[in-house]
Structure formats: structure tokens, C-alpha cells
Amino acid sequence: MSPAQHSAPSRAGFWRTYVFSTDHKVIGIQFLITSLVMLLFGGLLAALMRWQLGWPGHPLPFMEQIAPNGMPGGVMVPEYYNMLFTMHGSIMIFFGIIPILVGAFGNYLIPLKIGAPDMAFPRLNMASYWLMPPAIVIMLAGFFVEGGAASAGWTSYTPLSATLGAGQTCWIVSVIFVGTSSIIGAINYIATIINLRAKGLTFFRLPMSIWALFITAIMSLLATPVLASAVIMLLLDRGLGTSFFLPAGMVVDGVPWTGHSGGQVLLWQHLFWFYSHPAVYIMILPAMGFVSDILANFSRKPLFGYHSMVYAISGIAVLGFLVWAHHMFVSGMNPALGTSFMAATMVIAVPTGVKMFNWLATLWRGSIRLTTPMFHACAFLSLFLVGGLTGIFAASMPVDIYLHDTYFIVAHLHYVLLGGSLFGAFAGITYWFPKMFGRMMNERLGLAHGALSFLFFNAVMFPMFILGIGGMPRRIYDWSQYAHLAHFGPLNRMMSVSAFCLVVTQFIFMVNFFWSLFKGKRAPENPWEATTLEWATSSPPPHGNFATPPTVFHGPYEYSVPGRATDWVAQNAA
Amino acid sequence: MTRISVRHFFPHKKCLTLLLLLLAAEPAWAFGSGGARFWFPEAVSSYGAQVDRLFVIVLAVTGAIFFLVEGALLWFLIRYRRRDGVAAAYVHGNVRAEIIWTVIPAAIVLYLALASQRVWAYIQGPPPPHQLELEIKAEQFAWNIRYPGPDGRLHTTDDVETINQLHLPVGQVVLINLSSKDVIHSLFLPQFRLKRDAVPGMTGRMWVQATNTGNFEIVCAELCGLGHYRMRGFVVIETPDAFQAWLKQVQQEQSA
């Protein structure tokens, strides 16, 4: 179906309009709701882990009803703890962050921001969403199979992942579904951005959010097939007796594994991180794009250094493919490889720094409105900075020898993925909510949610740097037995309390979301007085998006142009 | 634009102040009541001090950037907040600024890369002449440690084997051959600033030289299954004489 045919007024029934819809806006909102639910679920799993870390071995009586095998008598068993962090990581990454940034905003924003009636392949788009619910069901089904859910960490390192039961198979099958969804989504984004841009919308007039989603899609298309093949190889090793990752001579639990020979254990890590390090950028570049749009708007200033921002994300994307083995400094690979991967990792700090300085320069001499989206965008700058800078510690190999697999890394990755990606996502939700649902969100609740999340996030995550420096390993069910960690009890309890507060704070967002959905002030076409094309149609936009196809005459950030009556010039203004 | 600007960032400033004080008090209490140390555990290996010094260099550089950027962010948010009658500047960028903030960070990371490589080459490069070679084979969930017996050679009939008991003579360079029977484990000796994965199908070689005597622990740092958290070993660094005496005693127990 071509977009032109597709844009005809829809007379489809309920199912084709709201459930099996090919409208990119409906699909975007489906991704949004699904990923918000999964983020909440993943957060609850984290809270359960924080209970065990704060009060190791103390019972949580009501959990016996929910997880009789994992928490008999309310006391967590070690296997269950391993399942919790495995599922927390997998859910947050595959069902939370990637779908909210790429699935929800990619689908919703790309056609609107480039002035197109829909995606290039609307049915493929629908398929990319409908691969997600089975993926989620299969992943979660792991909790109900013999032996419980996958428990080899979200990284599923071999050979451990080859020794585990049916839950690991669920994990593999689920990842194949998610990967397929990502790949077909990426093809669609690339085709749409290349082919369906409005007249006059050259590449260097694209908003940064579209640039970011475009480059993300290219990375996703190149990296995800590697993950998909790796998990299929793992499936074959487990089920059909191949030996991609299994060497000869393994003796597991006293039983010799005679059927395998010649496999390379580290091959899994190379393949996995060849996907998963670019995936880190897949999870942060879109947030960087949204934040760029939002900072420019609420500073009422053109984005500082637009061209170098585009070159910087392109540079990050290229370098992002050359740094994967910095996850493997202590894996036993050749130390000379360590040097080259350290060098590439250090270099990636340069384009990242360029972005940070350009964002700051965008604020400089602006006329700043600290609205809810702007608050979240500034929180993104402040927290992503910590995530980025602490990456330099991990890039320095000798320091990483010590910090690898400690809580320092847990803190670092949460500053990037929660402080960065998710604060960016919440900036995006609060910014585009009026466009999506035709209602304004409540500012007071929005700021309260943002400020409290910021505080509690730091209170739970910053002390993790201290734990890591103190030598506390990650993925550890009971840290209290180690002499060098014995003094960390009070700190761990404080972090757990903050984590519970962080979860509770999210209910402010939920109240705001649903209250605004039904009772919020009606949103005009362009409530933020923004320049880009999505604001040049009604809120929410009709099926087909634009009454007449827009023509673009200006760059994306023409704010405060001297001599104009308003302080903004729409991209399609004559 | 006024209809969306936020006039009162927080309606109840007193509540916010109270909340901030509470939040600040909580970690302060946590730090104080634990009698806690918030730095590395003591360093007892020849390269421990070098690793710590490198960490401090990175901390100083990133710390300075952190305060600079966060300070600028806060300052801009306050200084350039919306004011009636004051328009934002219409500026698209500045090539000189772009060059400055590309070149300076590049120089900084180049320096950090060279500093890192120097320490890396010392730790991972050819080991100094060693006085003792031993073997550690990890399995779920124990460390099997093998020492050479009186003949001074590994894999002969007089080898001495222990489980989870790693004794090292202070001051001597010790070569460790690390491998695994089943899944990946990771030998983490926090006080030595040493960590290395034990990978099935591969043998990792590393060296240590203890600088102080004392009792420490081995941590498994790579998830290895349900007993991962209790895969703990014990390290005793003692004088070479005490080490030899201990080795002889274990050997007699084993042959008895």
C-alpha cells in the first residue's frame, strides 16, 4: 500500500483503527503504552532486588503468594535473585528503553516531522509492533517454566547460558522476535526518511530528532542481525549439539560434556557486544535528538552548531561499532586488542563532548522557559554528563581491571540509560503529549515528578560509584559475607529506600498521564510555539497527518529571528 | 508563550527545603553510622599504587569537567531565564568554539590513553622473573589451587592442592595460570587491583607481587550460577618462610 492510498479517510472498524492499525500514530502510541507498562514492571523487579540488597535474607511475606518458588516464606533464594536481575536488564532494554525511544517516538514522529502522510511501509510497521507482544509473553513465560526464568544475566554469557533450563530458551526465542521487530522497523525508518521528506526538506533541514532516529535506524539495521545470529547459534548449541561457543573438556556439575569440541567461549562475547555496544547508542542517540529539539525550543534559540551536532552523532555511530571489546578487558583476550579498543573508546568521548558543549551553548543567551519537558532535558544533560564521564574510568584499562563487574559499572550504565535515555524519553513524552492526545499535561505534577525522580535517582545511583570503588561486585545475591564490604550496610539500606521512593514517584506521572488524557486543557495546534512540521497540523493530527502536503522553506530551529513579529518561524512558513 | 511558562517552580518552597535537608541527612547518617571508608580497599600488590594513581588522575580530569559543565548549566538556567522584553540571541554557532571544544577534549583523552597504556603494559606485558608458579582452576563454586611441591615444578606427583586457600609469599613474583572446568568465573582480588576471567578452553596467565602481609578474600566477579555469590576464597600473604612452612604442612596432610 502506498502512503498516498493509505492517507484516504479511514472507514475501518474498531479493530483496524485501534488494534491492528497501520497508522503510524496509533502504532507509536501502542509502542508507548506497552513500553511504559514494561518500564514499570522492570522497575518493580529492581525494587525487589533492592529489598534483598538492603536487607539480605529478610522475609517479605506477601511475596510468598506471588513467587512461591522464588521466595519461599518470603525469603529470596539465590536463583530467584539471578532471575530478577536478568529479567530486569532484558525487560528494560528490549521492552522498555528501545521500544519507547525508537518504537514509540520513531513511529510517531518521523512521518509528522518530515511532512509525510505515513511510513513508507505501513503494514511492515504494524508487523514490527505486533512482534512485541509475543516477545514479551515468551520472555515472561520463563517465570512459569521448569527451573524458572533465564538467570544468566541480560548478557547471557556462554557457557553458563548453555547450561540453564527452559527459561533460557524463552529468553532466546523472545530476543529473536524483538530483533526481527527492530530490523523491520529500521528498514522502514530509513526508507521513510530517505524517500518521503516534504518538498524543500533537505537533509540539513531535518530536526535533530529525525537525524538521530535516522542514524539509530542505520545502526540498528547493521547490528541487530549479528545479535539474532548469535542467539540462534546459542540455540543450536543448546538443542542440536553444535559447538559454536562450547570447548572440549567441560565438566559441569561433575558431568563431562562429551558432545562438544572446538567452540570458542569468547566468540559469544564478541558477537553479543558487537550488537550490544551499538545498542547503547541506539538507546541514547534518539534521546539526544529529542533533547536537542526541546532545548532549542525552550531557549527560544537556534540549536548551537547544528552541523557539528550532525557530524558528532554520525561520528558516535561509526565509532560505536569499533569499541565493543572494551567490555572484555579482563576476559583474557589479547592485551594488544585491549589497547586498540581503549583508544577507540577514548576517542568517542570527543564527539560526545562536542554535543554537550553545543547544548550548553544553546542555553547561552537564550530566553529559557523551565517547563516540564525542559526540566527533563536539563536533567538529561546533567545526568548523561555523569554517565559519559564515568565511562572514561571504564575505558582506562588498568582502572577497568578493578572496576569491571563492580557496582561502579552498574552506576555508570544507569546514569546513561536511566539518567540519559529515560529522562530523555520523559522529556519527549511531556513535550509531544499535547500533539499525541490533544490535551496539555499538568505542569505542576510534571515538575514534581521530574524533580523527585531526579533526586531519588541520584540518591540510589550515585552511592553505587562508592560501592564499586569499595570493591562490591555486581550480580551478587548477598554481599554482606565479604569482609571488605561489611561496612556498606547503612549505605545499601539508604539506596534501597531511595529506590522504593523512585518507584512510588512514578505514580505521580501515571496520575498526570491519565488525568491529562481525559481532563487536561485542550491543546492547540502548536502549544510550544515550535518550528517543526508536526506542529503545523491539528492536535492530534488526522489520519494522513496533513490536509495539504507541507512545503519547507526554513531550517528546523528558526527561533528569535530578528525583525519577525513572533519569536519563531515555522519550517513551512512562506 | 506566557501561558506555558512556569511562574512558580515550586509552590511550597519550605516543603522543598525540608525534603532536600532530609535527603541530605539520610546519606550523611548512613556514612557516619557505618564508620565507613569510601575509598579503595588497601593496595597490597606491586601495581596497586599505579592503578590507584591512574584512577586519581582520571578523577581529577573528569571531576574538573563535571563541575565546569554542571556549573555552566546551572548558571545559564538562572542567568538566561525568560525575562519580559529580553529576546534570545539569534546565533547559529561559532566555528572557533567548535574547534576549541573538539581539540581540547581530544588532547585530554590522548593524555589519558597514553597514561593508561603505560600502566596496562606494565601489568599485561612480559612478567618480571618469577619465584613461584601456581595454577588456579575454577569450578562451580570453588577455586582449586595447585602449588608445585618440593621439586619446584607443576604437574608432577608432589603437587600440593588446596580448595579456596590461596597463600602467597610476600615480595615474590608469582605467576598464576588461570582456567575453568565449567563456566566463566572471574578471579577478583580487590586489594591486588587484579581481576581476570577464568574461561573454559583457555588458560590465562598473569603475575602478582604482594607488597604487604595480611589476610584477604577472593571474590568471584563473573556470574557463574546460583552459587556465584558464595564463591569466596581466602588469601593469606605471609613471609616466604611462613609460606614454605605452610606448603610443607599441607603436603604432609595430603600424603598422610
Boltz contact constraints between the chains, C-beta under 6 A:
constraints:
  - contact:
      token1: [A, 78]
      token2: [B, 226]
      max_distance: 6.0
  - contact:
      token1: [A, 79]
      token2: [B, 226]
      max_distance: 6.0
  - contact:
      token1: [A, 153]
      token2: [B, 223]
      max_distance: 6.0
  - contact:
      token1: [A, 157]
      token2: [B, 184]
      max_distance: 6.0
  - contact:
      token1: [A, 159]
      token2: [B, 183]
      max_distance: 6.0
  - contact:
      token1: [A, 160]
      token2: [B, 183]
      max_distance: 6.0
  - contact:
      token1: [A, 247]
      token2: [B, 200]
      max_distance: 6.0
  - contact:
      token1: [A, 247]
      token2: [B, 201]
      max_distance: 6.0
  - contact:
      token1: [A, 250]
      token2: [B, 182]
      max_distance: 6.0
  - contact:
      token1: [A, 250]
      token2: [B, 200]
      max_distance: 6.0
  - contact:
      token1: [A, 251]
      token2: [B, 181]
      max_distance: 6.0
  - contact:
      token1: [A, 252]
      token2: [B, 182]
      max_distance: 6.0
  - contact:
      token1: [A, 265]
      token2: [B, 199]
      max_distance: 6.0
  - contact:
      token1: [A, 265]
      token2: [B, 200]
      max_distance: 6.0
  - contact:
      token1: [A, 265]
      token2: [B, 201]
      max_distance: 6.0
  - contact:
      token1: [A, 300]
      token2: [B, 88]
      max_distance: 6.0
  - contact:
      token1: [A, 301]
      token2: [B, 88]
      max_distance: 6.0
  - contact:
      token1: [A, 302]
      token2: [B, 92]
      max_distance: 6.0
  - contact:
      token1: [A, 304]
      token2: [B, 93]
      max_distance: 6.0
  - contact:
      token1: [A, 305]
      token2: [B, 93]
      max_distance: 6.0
  - contact:
      token1: [A, 305]
      token2: [B, 98]
      max_distance: 6.0
  - contact:
      token1: [A, 308]
      token2: [B, 98]
      max_distance: 6.0
  - contact:
      token1: [A, 330]
      token2: [B, 195]
      max_distance: 6.0
  - contact:
      token1: [A, 330]
      token2: [B, 196]
      max_distance: 6.0
  - contact:
      token1: [A, 330]
      token2: [B, 197]
      max_distance: 6.0
  - contact:
      token1: [A, 331]
      token2: [B, 197]
      max_distance: 6.0
  - contact:
      token1: [A, 332]
      token2: [B, 197]
      max_distance: 6.0
  - contact:
      token1: [A, 332]
      token2: [B, 199]
      max_distance: 6.0
  - contact:
      token1: [A, 332]
      token2: [B, 202]
      max_distance: 6.0
  - contact:
      token1: [A, 332]
      token2: [B, 204]
      max_distance: 6.0
  - contact:
      token1: [A, 335]
      token2: [B, 124]
      max_distance: 6.0
  - contact:
      token1: [A, 339]
      token2: [B, 117]
      max_distance: 6.0
  - contact:
      token1: [A, 343]
      token2: [B, 113]
      max_distance: 6.0
  - contact:
      token1: [A, 346]
      token2: [B, 109]
      max_distance: 6.0
  - contact:
      token1: [A, 346]
      token2: [B, 113]
      max_distance: 6.0
  - contact:
      token1: [A, 349]
      token2: [B, 109]
      max_distance: 6.0
  - contact:
      token1: [A, 350]
      token2: [B, 105]
      max_distance: 6.0
  - contact:
      token1: [A, 350]
      token2: [B, 106]
      max_distance: 6.0
  - contact:
      token1: [A, 353]
      token2: [B, 105]
      max_distance: 6.0
  - contact:
      token1: [A, 354]
      token2: [B, 102]
      max_distance: 6.0
  - contact:
      token1: [A, 357]
      token2: [B, 101]
      max_distance: 6.0
  - contact:
      token1: [A, 360]
      token2: [B, 72]
      max_distance: 6.0
  - contact:
      token1: [A, 363]
      token2: [B, 76]
      max_distance: 6.0
  - contact:
      token1: [A, 364]
      token2: [B, 76]
      max_distance: 6.0
  - contact:
      token1: [A, 365]
      token2: [B, 89]
      max_distance: 6.0
  - contact:
      token1: [A, 366]
      token2: [B, 80]
      max_distance: 6.0
  - contact:
      token1: [A, 366]
      token2: [B, 88]
      max_distance: 6.0
  - contact:
      token1: [A, 367]
      token2: [B, 82]
      max_distance: 6.0
  - contact:
      token1: [A, 367]
      token2: [B, 88]
      max_distance: 6.0
  - contact:
      token1: [A, 368]
      token2: [B, 80]
      max_distance: 6.0
  - contact:
      token1: [A, 368]
      token2: [B, 81]
      max_distance: 6.0
  - contact:
      token1: [A, 368]
      token2: [B, 82]
      max_distance: 6.0
  - contact:
      token1: [A, 369]
      token2: [B, 5]
      max_distance: 6.0
  - contact:
      token1: [A, 369]
      token2: [B, 82]
      max_distance: 6.0
  - contact:
      token1: [A, 370]
      token2: [B, 6]
      max_distance: 6.0
  - contact:
      token1: [A, 371]
      token2: [B, 4]
      max_distance: 6.0
  - contact:
      token1: [A, 381]
      token2: [B, 73]
      max_distance: 6.0
  - contact:
      token1: [A, 385]
      token2: [B, 69]
      max_distance: 6.0
  - contact:
      token1: [A, 389]
      token2: [B, 62]
      max_distance: 6.0
  - contact:
      token1: [A, 389]
      token2: [B, 66]
      max_distance: 6.0
  - contact:
      token1: [A, 392]
      token2: [B, 58]
      max_distance: 6.0
  - contact:
      token1: [A, 392]
      token2: [B, 62]
      max_distance: 6.0
  - contact:
      token1: [A, 393]
      token2: [B, 58]
      max_distance: 6.0
  - contact:
      token1: [A, 396]
      token2: [B, 58]
      max_distance: 6.0
  - contact:
      token1: [A, 396]
      token2: [B, 116]
      max_distance: 6.0
  - contact:
      token1: [A, 397]
      token2: [B, 116]
      max_distance: 6.0
  - contact:
      token1: [A, 397]
      token2: [B, 120]
      max_distance: 6.0
  - contact:
      token1: [A, 398]
      token2: [B, 51]
      max_distance: 6.0
  - contact:
      token1: [A, 398]
      token2: [B, 54]
      max_distance: 6.0
  - contact:
      token1: [A, 398]
      token2: [B, 119]
      max_distance: 6.0
  - contact:
      token1: [A, 398]
      token2: [B, 120]
      max_distance: 6.0
  - contact:
      token1: [A, 399]
      token2: [B, 54]
      max_distance: 6.0
  - contact:
      token1: [A, 399]
      token2: [B, 55]
      max_distance: 6.0
  - contact:
      token1: [A, 401]
      token2: [B, 195]
      max_distance: 6.0
  - contact:
      token1: [A, 402]
      token2: [B, 193]
      max_distance: 6.0
  - contact:
      token1: [A, 404]
      token2: [B, 195]
      max_distance: 6.0
  - contact:
      token1: [A, 405]
      token2: [B, 221]
      max_distance: 6.0
  - contact:
      token1: [A, 443]
      token2: [B, 6]
      max_distance: 6.0
  - contact:
      token1: [A, 455]
      token2: [B, 23]
      max_distance: 6.0
  - contact:
      token1: [A, 466]
      token2: [B, 38]
      max_distance: 6.0
  - contact:
      token1: [A, 469]
      token2: [B, 40]
      max_distance: 6.0
  - contact:
      token1: [A, 471]
      token2: [B, 41]
      max_distance: 6.0
  - contact:
      token1: [A, 471]
      token2: [B, 190]
      max_distance: 6.0
  - contact:
      token1: [A, 473]
      token2: [B, 219]
      max_distance: 6.0
  - contact:
      token1: [A, 473]
      token2: [B, 221]
      max_distance: 6.0
  - contact:
      token1: [A, 475]
      token2: [B, 223]
      max_distance: 6.0
  - contact:
      token1: [A, 476]
      token2: [B, 229]
      max_distance: 6.0
  - contact:
      token1: [A, 477]
      token2: [B, 229]
      max_distance: 6.0
  - contact:
      token1: [A, 478]
      token2: [B, 229]
      max_distance: 6.0
  - contact:
      token1: [A, 482]
      token2: [B, 217]
      max_distance: 6.0
  - contact:
      token1: [A, 483]
      token2: [B, 217]
      max_distance: 6.0
  - contact:
      token1: [A, 484]
      token2: [B, 41]
      max_distance: 6.0
  - contact:
      token1: [A, 484]
      token2: [B, 190]
      max_distance: 6.0
  - contact:
      token1: [A, 487]
      token2: [B, 34]
      max_distance: 6.0
  - contact:
      token1: [A, 487]
      token2: [B, 36]
      max_distance: 6.0
  - contact:
      token1: [A, 490]
      token2: [B, 30]
      max_distance: 6.0
  - contact:
      token1: [A, 490]
      token2: [B, 33]
      max_distance: 6.0
  - contact:
      token1: [A, 490]
      token2: [B, 34]
      max_distance: 6.0
  - contact:
      token1: [A, 491]
      token2: [B, 30]
      max_distance: 6.0
  - contact:
      token1: [A, 494]
      token2: [B, 26]
      max_distance: 6.0
  - contact:
      token1: [A, 494]
      token2: [B, 27]
      max_distance: 6.0
  - contact:
      token1: [A, 494]
      token2: [B, 30]
      max_distance: 6.0
  - contact:
      token1: [A, 529]
      token2: [B, 1]
      max_distance: 6.0
  - contact:
      token1: [A, 560]
      token2: [B, 87]
      max_distance: 6.0
  - contact:
      token1: [A, 560]
      token2: [B, 88]
      max_distance: 6.0
  - contact:
      token1: [A, 560]
      token2: [B, 90]
      max_distance: 6.0
  - contact:
      token1: [A, 561]
      token2: [B, 90]
      max_distance: 6.0
  - contact:
      token1: [A, 562]
      token2: [B, 90]
      max_distance: 6.0
